Amino acid sequence: MPITLDTSMPESLYPLAWLIDTWHGEGAVHRPGDADAPDRRIEQQLVCTAREDGTLGWRSTIHEIDDPAPLPPTSAFTRDDDTEPALSGTGERSLLMREDGIWTVGDPLPGQDMAAARAASPGDPAGFLSYALEAHFERRDGADESWSGEVRGPRVQLALGTPGAPAQVSATRMFGYVSGRLMWLWEQRLPQSAQESDASTMAPYLSVELTRA
């Protein structure tokens, strides 16, 4: 699905034009480090708006549903031991997370061929530039986090530093706009007690697939 660029929005938001809209969809929640907590279905409503100051407003509401988790394309939840069908739940809804945020697009990252990107035809991946990206999130549970990363075409990567050791990543978020759908994955660093010497220390937390409302 082509991206329609609203030229009335601040030019600083052009790299995120594909994200600005109201979205809804479902996915799965997984709790890293808790082997006894089954994956569960979630539903998300996401509103991304262009703000007059040139930043993007983010409002996310996620409910957890007492039902087995689906497996959207972004899912990394399937495991070798998933041989038994999951038992159905009650369908009861509970608020998992409410989050407000502000995203700020920075300058193009260094080392890119700016002339070639400007000469590329519309839609040509050669025309994509990587821009620095900062996102600040505040959640209802009191969490207050600043993430950093980049946006390149219809893809976003964000990382969160560990308090006291900012060079160590404690969580990542990855977003992609694919065939008119917004798919994203949030991973968190496993607790030290749950890590295995031969395994990655990052594990999925949320995996969601959204469509425009």
Secondary structure, DSSP 4 states (H G I P E B T S, - for coil): -PPPP-TTS-GGGGGGGGG-EEEEEEEEE--TT-TTS--EEEEEEEEEEE-TTS-EEEEEEEEEEEEE----TT-----TT--SPPPP----EEEEEEEEEEEEEEEEPSS--HHHHHHSPTT-GGG--EEEEEEEEEETTS-EEEEEEEEETTEEEEEEEETTEEEEEEEEEEEEEETTEEEEEEEEEPPGGG--TTS-SEEEEEEEEEEE-
